[in-house]
Amino acid sequence: MDFKQNQKINQVTEKTLVVGIDIAKRTHYACFVDDRGRVLQKSFSVYQSNNGFEYLYQRILTEMKESEKTEVIVGIEPTGHYWLNLAYFLEERGISLVMTNPMHVKRSKELDDNLPTKHDRKDALVIARLVKDGRFSYPRILKGMEAELRAGSTFRSKLTEELGAVKNMIIRWLDRYFPEFVQVFPSFGKMAMAALECTPFPSDLHQKHPDEVLSLYRKVEGLKSPQRPKAVRLIEVATSSIGVTEGCEMDRIEIATLVRRYHQLEKDIEGITERLVELVKMSVEYEWLSTVPGLGDTTIVDLLAEIGSFSHYEDPRQLIKLAGLTLRENSSGMHKGQNESLNGVEESYALSCSES
């Protein structure tokens, strides 16, 4: 939810305890201030453990009682994924958690002591005072289907990236031992992978008849009808190959390993994609998005994994901002800037909504 600045400031009253936490991998640092930024509790360490979180929670309750506070708001500077455990812990106990912009924290450090030095105890206080001034945003704590989609989509992206890395390793291998291979198979289709599995070296094709080669390829799982012209062409280029012929024993093991890994990654990606599509089809948003021309199931999965349910947004401009398309007016002196691209996006969105 995108609150205006004044609404954020109004959330912090004289009855609000403001907690700033500098997040780290092992040890966080927390600091308590009031609505005017006065320090109520100097920075203290909070360990990334259940005992550490319980210690922080009890310190918050004690300070609220002693300072006669009825509300609490916890602000953090997001650092990687290390804040997630604490976020879920606090949410279970009904404590609001907000995020400050790391750039704001960096630029605000010199306000207290005119020094740009960085240390965790100082950062916790800076974060708390930024929260006091309403300079924060609300993170979306993922639950249920949204959490599943985000985790699955992220993992699938990693697997796809790994698949690309394995493909590059195969290409480098071919450059050394069978550079002419790509003349016959410019892409890694089923027959290309069968050829790498059965006849990776030019010497494997020496004095082989096309039918003999095709017989080998048919034994590979998933390949029913290998193309004879490609087999003939592969035998032809193999006869004049400039590929390296030394060290072939170890490199045969290498290419066999790469081919197995490539197939396994393909199966893993296909399996997780099918499961993600099953999940996303249970959402209301899928019914709308599936009617948009050009949007496939995997694209819808990635989109909803990133933005979540449409119910989180009250205005289309929030989605435009999330996509990084919030263009700003740039004016100076007599020059008046325009932001026509943003207006165009809004008009397109309004038009699509009216048509649907």
Secondary structure, 3 states (H helix, E strand, C coil): CCCCHHHHHHHCCCCEEEEEEECCCCEEEEEEECCCCCEEEEEEEEECCHHHHHHHHHHHHHHHHHCCCCEEEEEEECCCCCCHHHHHHHHHCCCEEEECCHHHHHHHCHHHHCCCCCCHHHHHHHHHHHHHCCCCECCCCCCHHHHHHHHHHHHHHHHHHHHHHHHHHHHHHHHHHCCCHHHHCCCCCHHHHHHHHHCCCHHHHCCCCHHHHHHHHHCCCCCCCCCHHHHHHHHHHHHCCCCCCCCHHHHHHHHHHHHHHHHHHHHHHHHHHHHHHHHHCCCHHHHHHCCCCCCCHHHHHHHHHHHCCHHHCCCHHHHHHHCCCCCCCCCECCECCCCHHHHHHHHHHHHHHHHC
